[in-house]
């Protein structure tokens, strides 16, 4: 078949599908109720040209100001409902979670090999089985049992900052709270190398490729599933090559650490880990190989989820820019804990300003600006608007619109931990971290992540001072990091100076090696 003929064979069915979707979309719905308000769509393409390829959440926030808390848009024949307020998100994802816990079909996710993970699995028995196993391992009482491991890894991180402060970016990527070092130790019994760890590199690459592929409109195949069956050399099908490479990385991310655990079990050198415990229980009960596959999937899900956390980058950034906030936090630590020891998890209730600082870090620059799309299990009506079932996509949340809602957070772009205190100087009850999600799709590992991010912030502030770096002439180097695009947003590398607060603080950090 020559090239023009092949192109024609592709174009004709695509145009047919496109036309059917567009006509169906423009005909509206049989309920007689309107869709939520939103930008006027063009015929055929809908609002495709209104949504930028980079940082689309900024556009969605602008739409909130123009159209309200719930917004309707179209991409070709696909409906998108944007949820732009905490109230609407709570009404839909919490109070009507039985309707809003599904995931839309996303062919690109399947092609790149990420259809195994809990976050993208439809609301099925497979999802329930995975979530049940993960919940057993990360529910509040279970999460507390991991605190010794978490604190050990936090102390490793502190010693890394002491010896190589210029490598803080690489260090916080490796020791990110509830991330590489901690999750590898708890899930697999594997001790991550301080820098350039092979397992970490495998997963970082896979997660980065997922981030690039997961946003709406990132791949034409999500709008036209027929494209998944076509070769990559055809125009518009180059995503096939990207998907093949990503699928290879994703398979390695699942298999390599899983094989590490199984080999250790065979050798009799296995350190107790979640994966080993689940595998041993599976062997004793004589269950099928299918459950072993589920165990492999949930362990990779936990690790991949940990790698989406980029809060430490934001923490170092704001500390270097706001020395007055840093000093206030350190004064609280000194007054409450003293300078003779490092913070522990049990100190949390006694450190309200550190708590407020943690909340503000999580609010100010959300890790997942858009979250992961939901799909409705059935048609629904919300405040007089029609929300359709099935292939129609519901965006879970636009963090920028919620965490920067001026009616809740005055001067939302300003980093200000004091916003979490009442006029009487007490912590308010705004302790919900929106980054962990809503309803039945809320992050399973949130209890572990919450505790460890807080403890890392407290520990770093107890021992170190973070300021802007200086050039050879002694002039401060301005910090203006750009946050990455894609599903996962984190600051690009930047320079800052990290030094021990005192000789005593340095001795405390060094002494953790003997604990």
N, C-alpha and C positions, 0 to 999 in steps of 0.2 A: 504494500500500500504506500503510495507516494505521500509526501508531507501535506500538500493541499487537501488531498482526499481525507487523510487522517484528521486534519484540523476541522474539516467539514463534519466528519462523523462525531466529533466531540461537540462542536458548536451547536448543532441542531438539537440534540437532547438537552443540552444546557439551556438553550433558549426556551424550549418547551417547559422545563422545570421552572425557569425564571418567570415565565409568563404566568404559569399556574399559581406560583407563590404570590406574585405581585397582585394578580386579580383577586385572589382569595383575601389578601391583606386589605386591599382597598374596598372590598365589599363589606368589611367590618365584621359584625357578629350577629347572631340571631337573638341575643338577649334584649335588644332594643336599648341597651344602656351604652353610654360612651366609654371609650378608653380614657385613661387619665390624660390630662393636658400635656402637650409637648411641642417640640419644634415641627413645623410643617414638613412632611416628607416629600421627596421627589418621586415621580412615578418610576417604577422598577427598582431603582437603587435605594429609595427611602431616605434615611438620614446618614447613609454611609459617608458622605462627604462632610458631614457636620462633626464627625467624631475624629479627632486627630490621632495619629498613630502613636504619638508620644504624650505621656501624662494625660490620658483622657479624663481622669478624675477631676481635673481642673475645669474642663468643659461641663462635666456633670454638676459640679458645684455651682457654676454659673446658671445652669438650667434650673437648679433649685430656687435661686433668687427670682427667676423669671416665671417659673411655672408652679412651684410649690413643693411639698414634701414627697409627692409621688408623681413621676414623670413617665410618659409613654414615648417611645421612639421605635422606628423600624429600620432594619437592615435587610434590604431586599424584601422577602415576605416574612421575615422573622420579627416577632414583636419583642421588645425589650421594655421591662418595667424597672425604672430606677427608684430605689428606696432611699430617700434623702434625709430622714430624720430618725432619731432614736425612738420616738413615739410610734411611728409607722412600722419601724423594724420590730419593735416589741409586739405591736398588735398582730403582725403577720407571722413572724418567725417564732415567737414565744406562745402567744395565745391561740394561734392557728397552725401550730407546728405540724399537725397531722396532714395539712394540705400543702405546706411549703417546705418539705424536707427532701424532695426529690432533686435530682440533677438533670439538666438538659442533655440531650445527645450532643456529643462533641467529638466528631470523627478524628480531629487532630490529636486529641488526648489519647485515643486508642492507638493511632498510628505511631506516636512517639513512645508508647509503652507505659504510660502513666495511668492506665485504666485499672491497675491493681490497687491503687491507694484509696484509703477510706474517704478522703476528701472528694474524690471524683466518682465513686461508685454510686449508682442509682439507689433509691430507697427500696432495697430488696432484702431477701433473707441473707444474701452474701454480706451486705452492709451490716445487718444486725449481728451476724456471727463475728465479724471483725471488730465491731465496736464493743461487743460484750467481752472479748478477750482483752482488748486494750483497756477497757474500763477496769477490769480486774487488776491490771498491773499499775494503773495510774489514778485510781480513786484516792480521795484525800488520805485515808489511813495508810494505803500502800505507798503513796508518794512520800510520806514522812519517813518511811524506812530507807529511802535513798539519800537522806540528808547527809550521812557520813561521807558517802561517795561524792555528793555535790560539793561539800565543803572542802574535801581533799582536792578536787579539781579547781575550785576557786583559789585555794592556796597555791596550787601549781601555777595558776595564772598570775598571781601576785609575784611569785618568784621570777616568772618570765618577764614581767614588767621591770623588775629590779635589775635583771641581768641584761636585757635587751629592750629598753624602753622605745627605741626607734622602730622596733618591729611590732608595735602595739596592734596595728591593723591585722597582721598575720596571727598574732596571739589571740585577739578577741574573736577572730573567725574560727580558730581551732577550739577555744574554750568558751564559746558563746553559751550563755546560760541555757540549760536544757538542750544544748546543741552537741557538737562533735564529741568532746571529751566525756561529758557526763552521760549522754545517751548511749555512746558506744560502750561505756563501762557498765551501765545498767542493763542495756538490751543484750549486748554480746559478750560482756566480760573482757573487752578489748581495751588496752591502754593506748590512747592516741599519742603519737609523737608530738612534741611541742610545735614543730613547724614541718611543713611539706609532708604530711602524713598521706600515705597512699590511699587509705580508705576514705579520708576526708576529701582528697582530690577527686576521687571517683564520684562521690555524691555531689560535691559542689558543681561539677560540670553538668551533671544530669539535672540538678535543680535550676541552674542558670538557663539551660535549654528549655526547660519547662516554662520558666518565667517569660522567655521570649515568644513562646508559642501559645500561651494560654489566654491572652487578652482577646476580647471580641474583635473580629476583623483581622486578626493576625494571620489567619490562613483561610484562603477561599474555600477550602474543603468543608469548613464548618457551616458555610451557607449553602454549599452544593456538595452534599455527601457523595454524589456520583463520581466526583473527581478522585476519590480514594482508590478507585479501580483502574485509573489511567496511569500510564508510564510517566516518569519524571521528565522525560525529554520533551513532552508536549508543552506548548506555551501555557503558563499559569499553573503548571504542575511541578515546579521546581521544589516545592515543599516536600516532595517524596524523598529527595536526597537528604534533606535536613532531618526528616522523620526517621529515616533508616539509621543515621548516625546517633540520633538521640535514643532510639530504641536500644541500640547496642550499649550505650552508657547506662541506661536505666536498668537493663538486665544485669550488668556488672554490679551496679549499686545494690541490687537485691541479693545476688548470688554470692559474691565474694565474702562479705562478713558472715553470711549464713553458713558457708562452707567452713569458715574459720571455727565457728562454734562446734560444728559436727566433728571436725577433725580433732579438736581438743577433747570432745567427749569420747571419741574412739581411743585417744591416747591416754585417757584417764587423767588429763591435766586441766580439765575444765574448771574455770572459776565460775562460781554461781552467777548466773545471769538469767534474765527473764526468758530469753530464747531457750536456754538449756533446760530451765524448769518446765517450760511448756512442752518441749520435745520429750523429756523424760516422762511426763504425765501422759503424753500421747502414746508412747511405747508401752507403758504399763497397762493402759486401758485397751491396747490393741486396736486403736482407731485407724482409719484409712490414711493413705498418703495425701488425700485431699486436705485434711486438717494440717498436715505438715506444710502444704503450700500456703495455707492461710497464715500459719505462724511466720513463714518467710515474708509474706506480704505485710503483715502488721508491724513486724520489726523494721522493715524498710520504710513503712509509713511513718513510724515514730521518728526515725532518723531524718528522713526528708523533711518532716514537719519542723524538727528542731533547726534545720539549716535555713529555714525561712525567717528565723529570728535575727534581726539586725539591730536590736535596741542598744547594744553597747557602742556601736559607732556613733549613734545620736548622743548617747551619754557623754562620751569623750568630747564630742564637738561642742555641746552646750556648756560643759564645764570650762573649757578653754575660753569660751566667749563671755562667760558670766562668772568672774571670780568672786563677786559678792554673794552669789548663790552658793558657790562651793564653800566659801568661808563660813556661811551660816550653817550649812550642813555639817561641816567638820566641828564647829563649836558645839553643836548638839551631841555629836558622838563623844567628844572630849568630856562634856559635862555629865553625860549619862553613863558611859562605859569607862571613861578614863583613857589613859594612854598606856596602860600596862598590858592590854590584851587586844585582840582583834574581835570584831563583832561575831555574834552567833545568831542562828535563826531565832533563838528564844528572846533576843533583844528587840524584836520587831515592834512589839506593842509599846515599847518605851521610847521609840524614835519616831515621833509623828512627822517631823520635817523630812526625814529620809523617806518616809512613806509617801508624803506629798510629792517629793522629788521624783520618786519612782513612777507615781501616777502621771506626772506631767511628761516624763520621758515617753511613756507609752501613748499618751494622748497627742503630743505635739507633732510627731512624724510617724504616722502609722506604717507598720511593716507591709501590710496588705491594703493598699489604698482602695481596692475594689472588692476584696474578698473573692469568693468563688460563687459563680452563678447558681441560683436555685431554679427549680422548675415546679410548677403546680401540679398536683396529682389530679385535681378536678377544677372545673371552672369556679370562680369565686367573685364576689362583689364586695368592694371595700369603699365605703363612703360614697356610694352611688356610682362608682366606676367599675367597669367590667375587666376582670383579669382572667385571661383564657388558660385553658389546660394544655398540657402536653408539650409539643415542640416549642411552644412559646417560652421564651427565656425570662426569668426574673433575676435581675442582678441582686445579689444578697445585700450589699450595702456599699455606699460610697463614703469611706472613712472621712475624707476631707469635709464632707457636708455635715457629718455627725460630730466628729471630734473638734471641728472648727465652727460649730454652730454658735453664733454670737449671742443668741438668746440664752444659751447655757454657759458659754465660756466667753465673757467679754474680752476684747482684744485677743482673739484666738491665735493670731500669729506670734504673739509675744510669749516667750518661755517664762512661765511664772508659777512656781509651785504653791505660792500663797493662795492661789485661787481655790485650793482644796481645804481652806480653813474657814470657819464661821467667823462672824464678827467678835465672838467671845474667845477666839484663838484655839478652838477645838477643831479636830479633823471633821469634815462633813461626811455625809454618807455616800458620796459619789466614789465608790470603790469598784465600779464595774469597768473592766478593761475591754473596750470594744473590739480590740484586735483578736480576742479569743472567740468572737462570733456569738451566735444566738441559737436558742432552741435545741433541737435534736442534732444539729450540725455544729454545736459548740466544740471547741478544741478539747479533746480527751485529756491531753497532757497539760492543761492549763494550771493545775495545782502545783505541779513540779516546776513549770516554767515561771510562774509567779514568784514562788519562794526563792528560786535560784537567781533570777534577775535582781530581786531586791537585795539578796545577800551579797551579790557581786558588787553592786553599787555601793553598799555600805562598807564593804571590805576595802575597795579601792580608795574611797574617800578617807577612810581611817588611816591608811598608810601612805598615800601619795598626794602630791599637788600637781594639778594639770593646768598648764598655761600655754599660751601661744609660743611656738618655736621662734627662734631668732636667726637671722642670717649672719654671715661672717662679720658684718659691720656692727652687729648688736641690735639691729632693727627688728621689730616684731614682724613676722610673716602673717599677712592677713589670711584668714580662713574663710573660704566661701565654697564649700564642697557642693558638688552637684549630686542630687539624688538620682539613682538609676531609674530607668523606665521599666516597663514590664509588670507582671503580676506582683513581683516582690520588689519593694523599693528600699534601698539602703544607700548611705552616703558613699561617694567615691573616696578613695584614699586621700588623706590630708595629713599635714604635719602638725605635731604639737609636742610640747616638752613635758615629760613625766618624771618627777623626781621624788624620792622619799621625803616625807614631811620632817623627819628628824632622824638622828642616829638611832634613837630608841625604836622608831617605827621600822627602820631598816632591820634592826636586830629581830624584831617580832616576825617580820616576813621571812627572814632567813631561818628562824627557829621552826617554822612550819615544816621544814624538810624532815625534822626528827619526829613529827607527830605520827 
